[in-house]
Amino acid sequence: MPVRPTYPGVYIEEIPSGVRTIVSVATSIAAFIGTFRKGPLNEAMQIFSMADFEREYGGLERTSEASYAVQQFFLNGGTEAWIVRVADTITGAGAVPPTNANTAEVVTENAAGDEIFRASVGRPLRGESAQDPGIWGNNLRLEVDYATSAPGRLFNLTVSEVRREGNRTLTVQTETFRNLTMEPDTPNNALEVVNQGSRLVQLDRLGLTPANLPTPFVATFRPQATGTLSGDLGANVPGLLGDIDNLEVTITLDDGAGGTFTVGPLDVQFGFDPATPPAFLNGATPGDFNAWAQALERGLREAARNPTPSGGGTFPVADQPHLAYLAGATVQIIGDGTVDNPRRLHILAGRGARPFDATATLTFGGADVANYALDAGSNVEVVGQQYVLAGGRDGAVVDANGNVTVPVALFQGVRSAKSGIYALEDVDIFNILCIPQAARLDADDMRALYTEAELYAEERRSMLIVDIALDVRRLDQMQTWLADNDGLRHQNGAVYFPRVNIPDPLNRNRPRSLAASGTIAGLWARTDVQRGVWKAPAGTDARLRNVESLVTKLTDQENGALNPLGVNCLRNFPVYSNICWGARTLQGADILASDWKYLPVRRTTLFIEESLFRGTKWVVFEPNDEPLWAQIRLNITAFMQDLFRKGAFQGTTPREAYFVKCDSETTTQTDIDNGIVNIEVGFAPLKPAEFVILRIQQIVHRPEA
């Protein structure tokens, strides 16, 4: 509002320029729908690299064609993608054994047998818990300890994902939540803290016993600590340091067949003369329990490096790896020494990044262990090193012939539920839609899925790359495929032939036949960055990275039979290697004579449409008259002129390249009365030079007479 002058002086007003910059939208953000090793179901997640994909979705999976397509996308130049995971969590749930995808979980208990909480694989997304089924969840572990600010009532929870490397189990990632309580409506409530902060598990108490929390709440209603818990230490442990070298440890392990086996007993050597303890123990008083625990921890770790059986000699080689569980042992003092909360030792073997076995326990023996309340009798509680999540299943993904068995409805999804392809409703923009596993569905299911995907791609102003089936290998098979799928011809779709062979790192880099969509999506992205969306993503510079060979090596004549039908051929040329040699949409068959014959024309149009759609929203509710029309012409012309300078259009002058019209001719009084402003934008698109014709003439030399 202009400043109203009320006194003599100088007044300054800032006047808007009227120019509202129209920003060019992205052109090569890919979206992949498929089954993956892990990840939230029916949730679109943004990733920017293969490392992101490995972290969030588990990387390559042999039963997931989509996982290889994502890898190809990034290898060929892609930089941004959205991933939607689907899985069949219903079919086969009642079978014996069940074959549906299922989420791993575990129920924790306290010493009295009360069920405290259920931990299941999942993460907080879209304001609710997103389930994450799969066998990978069986690699999650929970650890509970009481080394808190209030050891008598609070607990710490550590969540770890592990992986096996030979006979070692190593930690991949860890989350730790401290000073938790199960008391409701209290700060640091375990369910609230973990469910908001964990990317690995979600907690609940649905269907557990007791159904209701104790009233009034009792401090002992918390999960039992994992590891080995000693009996009451009493008050005189530091005074018994002279007996510390007589401790024996036996490691008990699950044998994987319902039984156990043991390693030990092992003499724990503390590396100092008990009569003259080291400085950190000097001056120990009856209250100096932490110093004593520190000595025990050092002794256990030293035993892992220099193991000696209590009877002398050395351990068999087969037992040596199991002694490594002591290498990361931790010893803590819990409790405050009261009757209700006695002071005890809490011992965990192999915690953190060290190798461990979830069921490993430490059993203490020896002449003097009774002095430390570590005997193997009633004074000691020996439980597993972790709570182990179990029951995770991937579900049936492919049959014996490699065909996808996931119901097509899961890929199609439901718009109201934002599932399947409609999980992309939460995505602001994507430009390339890929469903690699659609090609391995039944032919009718494949057509139904791609038909719905094409309509959705058109709605979102994006392109769909259609993949061909594994058995379409020859020219005649591709022609038959086209005839059977004429209903898929659409200006927002494109198909490529043949499939590609890539080295499979999960099969010693042997060739694997792969649908081309991921590779081509990456090629489109690379071309957009290097040349612009108006450049056809084809030609001798359109090399297919990480493509070992093509399933079929086409000749020029075979290429010539498919190109007029709107099929983009992948070719192998000497020196140039494997390249893309076509840039037509599925409406690109010559007989159709479509305006959208060429990919760069269609994609450039979608790019301009989306950019103007977003860049002209400021027009809504503005006064609909000549000043507004002038501003519209100014802003859109500036955008189009920038594209003209970049070489996006035909023509040597702006007048030849594009026009922007918004005036009383496009917007009549009737339109104004109805609140409508009409804007006309036209441009002369660049079309690729598919056919280069060289005319060569022989000049006959005639000598002068």
C-alpha positions in Angstrom: 0.0 0.0 0.0 1.5 3.5 -0.9 2.7 5.5 2.0 0.2 8.3 2.8 2.2 11.6 3.2 1.4 13.4 6.4 4.4 15.6 6.9 6.8 17.4 4.7 9.7 15.2 3.7 10.9 12.5 1.4 9.0 9.2 1.1 10.3 6.0 -0.5 8.1 3.3 -2.0 9.4 -0.1 -3.3 7.5 -0.9 -6.5 7.4 -4.5 -7.7 8.8 -5.1 -11.1 5.9 -7.3 -12.3 8.3 -10.0 -13.4 7.7 -13.4 -11.8 10.3 -15.8 -12.8 9.1 -19.1 -14.2 11.5 -21.8 -13.1 12.2 -24.8 -15.3 11.1 -28.1 -13.7 13.2 -31.2 -13.5 12.9 -33.5 -16.6 14.5 -36.8 -15.5 13.3 -37.8 -12.0 12.5 -41.5 -12.2 10.0 -43.5 -10.3 10.4 -47.3 -9.8 7.6 -49.6 -8.7 8.6 -53.2 -7.7 9.4 -55.7 -5.0 12.6 -55.2 -3.0 14.5 -56.9 -0.2 13.4 -54.4 2.4 11.8 -51.0 2.7 8.4 -49.6 3.7 5.4 -50.8 1.7 3.4 -48.5 -0.5 5.5 -45.5 0.5 7.4 -43.4 -2.0 10.9 -42.7 -0.8 13.4 -40.4 -2.5 16.9 -41.6 -3.2 19.9 -39.9 -4.8 22.4 -42.7 -5.3 22.8 -46.5 -5.3 24.2 -46.1 -1.8 20.8 -44.7 -0.7 19.1 -47.6 -2.3 21.2 -50.1 -0.6 20.7 -48.5 2.8 16.9 -48.1 2.4 15.9 -51.0 0.2 18.7 -53.6 0.7 20.4 -53.2 -2.7 20.3 -55.9 -5.4 18.0 -58.9 -4.9 18.0 -61.8 -7.4 14.2 -62.1 -7.4 13.8 -58.3 -8.0 14.2 -57.1 -11.5 13.4 -53.6 -10.3 16.5 -53.6 -8.0 18.8 -54.2 -11.1 16.9 -51.5 -13.0 17.6 -49.0 -10.2 21.3 -49.8 -10.4 21.2 -49.3 -14.1 19.5 -46.0 -13.7 22.3 -44.6 -11.6 25.1 -46.2 -13.6 23.7 -44.6 -16.8 23.5 -41.1 -15.5 20.4 -40.9 -13.3 20.7 -38.7 -10.2 17.2 -38.7 -8.5 14.6 -41.4 -8.1 11.5 -42.3 -6.1 11.1 -45.9 -5.0 7.8 -47.6 -4.2 7.9 -51.1 -2.8 5.1 -53.6 -3.1 4.8 -57.1 -1.5 2.2 -59.8 -1.2 1.4 -59.9 2.5 -1.9 -61.9 2.1 -1.7 -64.7 -0.4 -0.4 -67.8 1.3 -0.9 -66.6 4.8 -2.8 -69.7 5.7 -0.5 -72.2 4.1 1.8 -74.5 6.0 4.4 -73.2 6.0 3.0 -69.8 5.1 4.4 -68.2 1.9 3.1 -64.6 2.3 5.5 -61.7 3.1 5.6 -61.1 6.8 7.2 -58.7 9.2 9.7 -59.9 11.8 9.0 -59.2 15.4 9.8 -60.1 19.0 8.0 -59.7 22.3 10.0 -58.7 25.3 9.3 -59.8 28.8 10.3 -59.0 32.4 11.6 -61.5 35.0 8.0 -62.2 36.1 7.0 -63.3 32.6 4.9 -60.2 31.8 4.9 -59.2 28.1 6.2 -55.7 28.0 6.2 -54.6 24.3 6.3 -56.0 20.8 9.1 -54.8 18.5 8.3 -55.2 14.8 10.2 -54.0 11.7 9.0 -50.7 10.5 9.5 -46.9 10.5 7.4 -43.8 11.0 6.2 -42.5 7.6 3.3 -40.3 6.6 2.4 -39.9 10.3 1.9 -43.6 10.9 3.9 -46.8 11.2 5.0 -48.2 7.8 5.5 -52.0 7.9 8.7 -53.4 6.4 8.2 -57.1 5.8 11.0 -59.5 4.7 13.5 -62.0 5.9 16.0 -59.2 6.4 14.1 -58.3 9.6 15.3 -61.5 11.2 18.7 -59.8 11.3 17.5 -57.3 13.8 18.5 -57.5 17.5 17.4 -55.7 20.6 19.6 -55.2 23.7 18.3 -54.0 27.0 20.3 -52.7 29.9 19.7 -50.7 33.1 22.7 -48.4 33.1 20.4 -45.3 33.3 20.0 -42.2 35.3 17.5 -44.2 37.4 18.7 -47.8 37.3 15.9 -49.0 39.4 13.1 -48.0 37.0 14.4 -46.9 33.6 16.0 -48.9 30.8 18.1 -48.4 27.7 17.2 -50.0 24.4 19.7 -50.7 21.6 18.5 -51.8 18.2 21.1 -53.4 15.8 21.0 -54.7 12.3 23.6 -57.5 11.7 25.0 -59.5 8.8 26.8 -62.7 8.6 30.4 -62.9 7.2 31.5 -66.5 7.4 31.3 -67.5 11.0 31.2 -63.9 12.2 28.2 -61.7 12.8 28.9 -58.0 12.3 26.8 -55.0 13.2 25.6 -53.0 10.1 23.8 -50.2 11.9 22.8 -49.4 15.5 20.2 -47.1 17.2 20.3 -46.4 20.9 17.5 -45.0 23.1 18.3 -44.1 26.7 16.4 -43.7 29.9 13.1 -45.1 28.7 10.1 -46.1 30.7 6.8 -47.9 30.0 4.9 -45.6 32.3 2.2 -43.8 30.2 2.0 -40.0 29.9 5.5 -39.7 31.0 8.5 -38.1 29.3 10.7 -40.7 27.6 7.8 -43.2 27.2 9.4 -46.0 25.3 6.7 -46.4 22.7 6.6 -42.7 21.9 10.4 -42.2 21.7 11.2 -45.3 19.7 8.2 -45.0 17.3 9.2 -41.4 16.5 12.9 -41.9 16.3 13.7 -45.4 15.0 14.1 -46.3 11.3 14.3 -50.0 12.1 11.6 -50.9 14.6 8.2 -49.8 15.9 6.9 -50.8 19.4 3.3 -51.7 20.4 1.4 -53.6 23.1 -1.5 -54.9 21.0 -2.8 -58.2 22.3 -0.1 -58.6 24.9 -0.6 -60.0 28.5 -1.4 -58.2 30.7 -3.6 -56.1 28.5 -3.4 -53.1 30.8 -0.3 -51.5 32.4 -0.1 -51.9 36.2 -2.1 -49.3 38.2 -0.4 -47.7 40.0 2.6 -48.2 37.7 5.5 -50.2 39.1 9.1 -49.7 38.1 9.7 -53.4 37.5 7.4 -53.3 34.5 10.2 -53.1 31.9 11.9 -55.6 29.7 14.4 -58.0 31.3 18.0 -56.9 30.6 19.8 -59.1 28.1 23.1 -60.7 28.9 24.3 -62.2 32.2 23.0 -60.6 35.4 24.8 -61.5 38.6 23.3 -61.9 42.0 23.5 -59.2 44.7 27.1 -58.0 44.9 26.8 -57.0 48.5 29.1 -54.3 49.8 32.6 -55.8 49.9 33.5 -56.8 46.4 36.5 -54.4 46.1 37.9 -55.9 49.2 38.1 -59.3 47.4 40.4 -58.2 44.6 42.9 -60.8 45.8 40.7 -63.5 44.5 40.0 -62.0 41.1 42.4 -64.2 39.2 40.5 -67.4 40.0 37.5 -66.5 37.8 36.5 -69.1 35.1 34.2 -68.3 32.2 32.3 -70.8 30.0 30.7 -69.5 26.7 27.4 -71.3 25.9 26.2 -71.0 22.3 23.1 -72.2 20.4 24.1 -75.0 18.0 21.4 -74.0 15.5 19.6 -77.4 16.0 17.7 -76.7 19.2 20.7 -77.5 21.5 23.7 -75.8 22.8 27.5 -76.3 23.0 30.1 -74.8 25.2 33.5 -73.3 24.9 35.7 -73.3 28.0 36.0 -73.2 30.9 38.5 -70.3 30.4 40.8 -68.9 33.0 40.4 -65.1 33.1 43.8 -63.5 33.5 43.7 -59.8 34.6 47.3 -58.9 33.8 48.3 -57.6 37.2 49.3 -58.9 40.6 46.3 -59.0 42.9 48.5 -57.9 45.7 49.5 -54.8 43.9 46.5 -53.7 41.7 47.0 -51.0 39.0 46.5 -47.4 39.6 42.9 -47.4 38.6 42.1 -49.8 41.4 44.4 -48.3 44.0 42.6 -47.0 47.0 39.5 -49.0 46.2 36.8 -48.7 48.8 33.7 -50.7 49.5 31.8 -48.2 47.3 34.2 -48.4 44.4 32.2 -50.9 42.3 32.8 -49.3 38.9 36.6 -49.8 39.3 36.0 -53.5 40.0 33.7 -53.8 37.0 36.3 -52.2 34.9 38.9 -54.7 36.0 36.5 -57.6 35.1 35.8 -56.1 31.7 39.5 -55.7 30.9 40.1 -59.3 32.0 37.4 -60.7 29.8 38.7 -58.8 26.8 42.2 -60.0 27.5 41.0 -63.5 27.7 39.7 -63.2 24.1 43.2 -62.3 22.9 45.1 -64.8 25.0 42.7 -67.7 25.7 43.8 -70.4 28.1 41.6 -73.3 29.3 41.5 -73.7 33.0 43.1 -77.1 32.7 46.0 -75.6 30.8 47.0 -76.1 27.2 45.3 -74.3 24.3 41.8 -74.2 22.8 41.1 -76.2 19.6 41.1 -74.0 16.5 37.3 -74.7 16.1 36.7 -72.9 19.4 38.8 -69.9 18.7 36.2 -67.8 16.7 33.7 -68.2 19.5 36.1 -66.7 22.0 35.9 -63.5 20.0 32.6 -62.9 21.6 34.6 -61.7 24.6 36.5 -59.2 22.6 33.8 -56.5 22.9 32.5 -57.6 26.3 31.0 -54.8 28.5 30.6 -55.0 32.2 28.4 -52.5 34.0 27.2 -52.1 37.6 23.4 -51.7 37.9 21.2 -51.1 40.8 21.6 -48.9 43.9 22.1 -51.5 46.6 18.6 -51.3 48.0 16.5 -54.3 48.8 14.2 -53.7 45.8 17.1 -52.8 43.5 20.2 -54.8 44.5 23.5 -53.9 43.1 24.4 -56.4 40.3 26.8 -57.0 37.4 25.4 -56.7 33.9 27.6 -58.5 31.4 27.2 -58.4 27.6 29.5 -60.3 25.2 30.5 -58.9 21.8 28.4 -55.8 22.0 28.5 -53.1 19.3 30.6 -53.7 16.1 32.2 -56.8 17.5 31.1 -60.3 16.4 28.5 -61.9 18.5 25.9 -64.6 18.6 22.4 -63.5 19.7 22.1 -66.6 22.0 25.6 -66.6 23.4 25.7 -66.5 27.2 28.5 -66.4 29.8 28.5 -68.9 32.6 30.9 -68.1 35.5 32.6 -70.8 37.6 35.7 -71.3 39.8 36.7 -71.5 43.4 35.9 -67.9 44.4 33.0 -67.0 42.1 30.6 -67.2 45.0 32.3 -64.1 46.5 31.1 -62.2 43.4 27.6 -63.7 43.1 28.6 -65.1 39.7 28.0 -68.8 40.4 25.8 -70.7 37.9 23.2 -71.5 40.5 20.1 -69.5 41.5 22.0 -66.3 42.1 22.7 -65.7 38.4 20.3 -64.9 35.5 21.7 -66.1 32.2 19.7 -65.0 29.2 20.5 -64.4 25.5 22.8 -61.6 24.4 19.9 -60.0 22.4 16.3 -60.3 21.8 16.1 -61.7 18.2 13.4 -60.6 15.8 11.9 -63.6 14.0 9.1 -64.5 11.6 10.2 -62.2 8.7 9.4 -63.6 5.2 9.9 -62.2 1.8 6.9 -64.1 0.4 6.7 -65.7 -3.0 8.0 -63.3 -5.7 8.8 -65.4 -8.7 7.9 -68.9 -9.7 10.2 -71.7 -11.0 10.3 -70.0 -14.5 11.2 -66.6 -13.1 7.7 -65.1 -13.6 6.4 -62.7 -11.0 3.8 -64.2 -8.7 2.9 -61.0 -6.9 -0.8 -60.1 -7.8 -1.0 -57.4 -10.4 -3.4 -55.5 -8.1 -0.5 -54.7 -5.8 1.3 -52.9 -8.6 -1.8 -51.1 -9.7 -2.7 -50.1 -6.2 -5.7 -48.1 -5.0 -5.8 -44.3 -5.5 -7.7 -43.7 -2.3 -5.3 -45.8 -0.3 -2.2 -44.3 -2.1 -0.9 -47.8 -2.7 0.9 -49.3 -5.7 1.6 -46.7 -8.5 -0.7 -44.3 -6.6 1.8 -44.1 -3.8 3.3 -41.5 -6.1 0.4 -39.2 -5.3 2.6 -38.0 -2.4 5.4 -37.2 -4.8 5.6 -33.6 -6.1 7.0 -34.4 -9.5 8.4 -37.4 -11.4 9.1 -37.6 -15.1 9.9 -41.2 -16.0 7.8 -44.2 -14.7 9.4 -47.7 -14.7 7.7 -51.0 -13.6 10.4 -53.5 -14.7 8.7 -56.5 -13.2 5.5 -55.9 -15.2 7.3 -57.7 -18.1 7.4 -60.9 -16.1 3.7 -60.9 -15.3 1.1 -62.8 -17.2 0.4 -61.2 -20.5 -3.1 -60.0 -19.6 -1.9 -58.7 -16.2 0.9 -56.9 -17.9 -1.4 -55.1 -20.4 -3.8 -54.2 -17.6 -1.0 -52.7 -15.5 0.7 -50.8 -18.3 -2.7 -49.4 -19.5 -3.4 -48.0 -16.0 0.2 -46.8 -15.7 0.0 -44.9 -19.0 -3.1 -43.1 -18.0 -1.5 -42.1 -14.7 1.7 -41.0 -16.4 -0.4 -38.8 -18.8 -2.2 -37.3 -15.8 1.2 -36.5 -14.1 2.8 -35.2 -17.3 5.4 -38.0 -17.2 6.6 -40.8 -19.5 6.3 -44.5 -19.1 9.0 -46.9 -20.4 7.3 -50.2 -21.3 9.4 -53.3 -20.9 9.1 -56.5 -23.0 8.9 -60.0 -21.8 11.9 -62.3 -21.3 10.9 -64.6 -24.2 10.7 -61.8 -26.8 14.0 -62.3 -28.4 13.6 -62.3 -32.2 12.2 -59.9 -34.7 9.1 -61.9 -35.4 8.4 -62.2 -31.6 8.7 -58.4 -31.2 6.3 -57.9 -34.1 3.9 -60.3 -32.5 4.2 -58.5 -29.2 3.3 -55.2 -30.9 0.3 -56.8 -32.5 -0.9 -58.3 -29.2 -0.4 -55.0 -27.4 -1.6 -52.4 -29.9 -3.8 -51.1 -27.0 -0.7 -49.8 -25.3 0.1 -47.3 -28.0 0.2 -43.9 -26.2 2.0 -40.7 -26.7 3.4 -40.9 -23.1 4.9 -44.4 -23.6 8.0 -45.8 -25.2 9.2 -49.3 -25.8 12.7 -50.6 -26.5 14.0 -53.8 -28.1 15.8 -56.0 -27.4 16.5 -56.6 -23.7 20.0 -56.1 -22.3 22.5 -58.4 -20.7 24.3 -57.0 -17.7 26.9 -58.6 -15.4 25.2 -59.9 -12.3 27.3 -59.3 -9.2 25.1 -61.7 -7.3 26.0 -64.5 -9.7 29.8 -64.0 -10.1 29.1 -61.4 -12.8 27.6 -63.8 -15.2 25.2 -62.2 -17.8 21.7 -61.5 -16.7 18.9 -60.6 -19.1 17.3 -57.4 -17.9 14.4 -55.2 -19.0 15.7 -52.0 -20.6 13.7 -49.4 -18.7 16.2 -48.7 -15.9 19.1 -48.3 -18.4 17.1 -46.1 -20.7 15.8 -43.9 -17.9 19.4 -43.3 -16.9 20.3 -42.5 -20.5 17.4 -40.0 -20.7 18.7 -38.3 -17.5 22.3 -38.2 -18.8 21.2 -36.7 -22.2 19.0 -34.1 -20.4 22.0 -32.9 -18.4 24.5 -32.9 -21.3 22.3 -31.6 -24.1 18.8 -30.8 -22.9 15.4 -32.6 -22.9 14.9 -31.5 -26.6 17.8 -33.7 -27.6 16.8 -37.2 -28.7 18.3 -39.7 -26.2 19.8 -41.8 -29.0 22.7 -41.8 -31.3 26.4 -42.7 -31.2 26.9 -40.8 -28.0 23.9 -42.6 -26.3 26.0 -45.5 -25.0 24.4 -48.0 -22.7 26.7 -48.3 -19.6 27.2 -51.5 -17.8 25.5 -53.4 -20.7 27.6 -56.4 -21.6 25.7 -57.3 -24.7 22.2 -57.2 -26.2 19.9 -60.2 -26.1 19.6 -59.9 -29.9 22.0 -58.3 -32.3 19.9 -56.5 -34.9 20.8 -55.9 -38.5 20.0 -52.7 -40.4 17.2 -54.5 -42.2 15.7 -55.7 -38.9 16.0 -52.3 -37.4 14.2 -50.9 -40.5 11.3 -53.3 -40.0 10.8 -52.2 -36.3 11.5 -48.4 -36.5 8.4 -47.6 -38.6 6.3 -49.4 -36.0 7.4 -47.1 -33.2 9.9 -49.5 -31.6 13.2 -48.0 -30.4 16.0 -50.4 -31.2 19.1 -51.0 -29.2 22.1 -51.7 -31.5 25.7 -52.8 -31.3 28.2 -51.0 -33.6 31.9 -51.5 -33.8 33.8 -48.9 -31.7 30.6 -47.3 -30.4 29.6 -50.5 -28.6 26.0 -50.9 -27.3 23.9 -47.8 -28.0 20.3 -46.6 -28.3 19.3 -46.2 -31.9 15.7 -44.9 -31.7 13.7 -42.1 -30.2 10.0 -42.6 -30.9 7.0 -42.8 -28.6 4.5 -45.7 -28.8 2.5 -43.3 -31.0 5.5 -43.1 -33.3 4.4 -45.6 -35.9 4.5 -44.0 -39.3 1.0 -45.0 -40.2 -0.4 -43.0 -37.2 1.2 -39.7 -38.3 1.0 -38.4 -34.7 2.1 -35.0 -33.6 3.8 -36.9 -30.7 5.9 -39.2 -32.9 9.2 -38.3 -31.4 10.3 -38.6 -27.8 12.1 -35.3 -27.5 9.1 -33.4 -28.9 6.7 -35.1 -26.4 9.1 -34.7 -23.5 9.8 -31.1 -24.3 6.1 -30.4 -24.5 5.5 -32.0 -21.1 8.5 -30.0 -19.7 7.0 -26.7 -20.9 3.5 -27.6 -19.7 4.7 -28.5 -16.2 6.9 -25.4 -15.9 4.1 -23.1 -17.0 1.6 -24.9 -14.9 3.7 -24.2 -11.8 5.0 -20.8 -12.8 1.6 -19.2 -13.5 -0.2 -20.0 -10.3 0.3 -16.5 -9.2 -2.3 -15.4 -11.8 -5.2 -17.0 -9.9 -7.4 -14.3 -8.3 -5.6 -11.4 -10.0 -7.7 -8.7 -11.7 -8.5 -10.1 -15.1 -7.6 -7.2 -17.4 -4.9 -5.9 -19.7 -2.3 -5.2 -17.0 -2.5 -8.8 -16.0 -2.3 -10.0 -19.6 0.8 -7.9 -20.1 2.4 -9.4 -17.0 1.6 -12.9 -18.3 3.0 -12.2 -21.7 6.2 -10.7 -20.1 6.8 -13.7 -17.8 6.1 -16.5 -20.2 8.0 -14.8 -23.0 11.0 -14.5 -20.7 10.8 -18.2 -20.1 10.4 -19.2 -23.7 13.2 -16.8 -24.8 15.6 -18.5 -22.4 14.8 -21.9 -24.0 15.2 -20.4 -27.5 18.7 -19.2 -26.5 19.5 -22.7 -25.3 18.6 -24.1 -28.7 15.3 -25.8 -27.7 13.3 -24.6 -30.8 13.5 -24.4 -34.5 14.0 -21.0 -36.1 16.6 -18.3 -36.3 14.5 -15.6 -34.6 12.1 -15.7 -31.6 9.2 -15.0 -34.0 10.0 -18.1 -35.9 10.6 -20.2 -32.7 7.6 -19.4 -30.5 4.7 -17.1 -29.7 2.9 -16.1 -26.5 -0.6 -14.6 -26.8 -2.8 -13.4 -24.0 -5.1 -10.4 -24.8 -8.7 -9.5 -25.6 -8.7 -11.9 -28.5 -7.9 -14.9 -26.4 -9.9 -13.8 -23.4 -13.4 -12.4 -24.3 -15.7 -10.5 -22.0 -17.6 -13.7 -21.5 -14.5 -15.4 -20.3 -13.8 -12.5 -18.0 -17.3 -12.7 -16.6 -16.7 -16.4 -15.9 -13.3 -15.8 -14.3 -11.3 -17.2 -17.1 -8.0 -16.0 -18.6 -6.8 -17.8 -21.8 -3.1 -18.0 -22.6 -1.9 -19.4 -25.9 1.7 -20.6 -26.2 3.1 -22.1 -29.3 6.6 -23.4 -30.2 8.4 -25.0 -33.1 9.9 -28.2 -31.7 13.2 -29.7 -32.8 12.7 -33.0 -34.4 15.6 -35.6 -34.6 17.3 -36.3 -37.9 16.4 -39.9 -38.2 17.3 -40.3 -41.8 20.5 -38.7 -43.2 20.5 -38.8 -47.0 23.7 -38.2 -48.8 23.5 -37.5 -52.5 26.7 -38.3 -54.3 27.3 -37.6 -57.9 30.2 -38.6 -60.1 31.6 -35.8 -62.1 32.7 -36.8 -65.5 35.9 -34.9 -66.6 35.9 -33.8 -70.2 39.1 -32.5 -71.5 38.9 -29.2 -73.3 38.6 -29.4 -77.0 
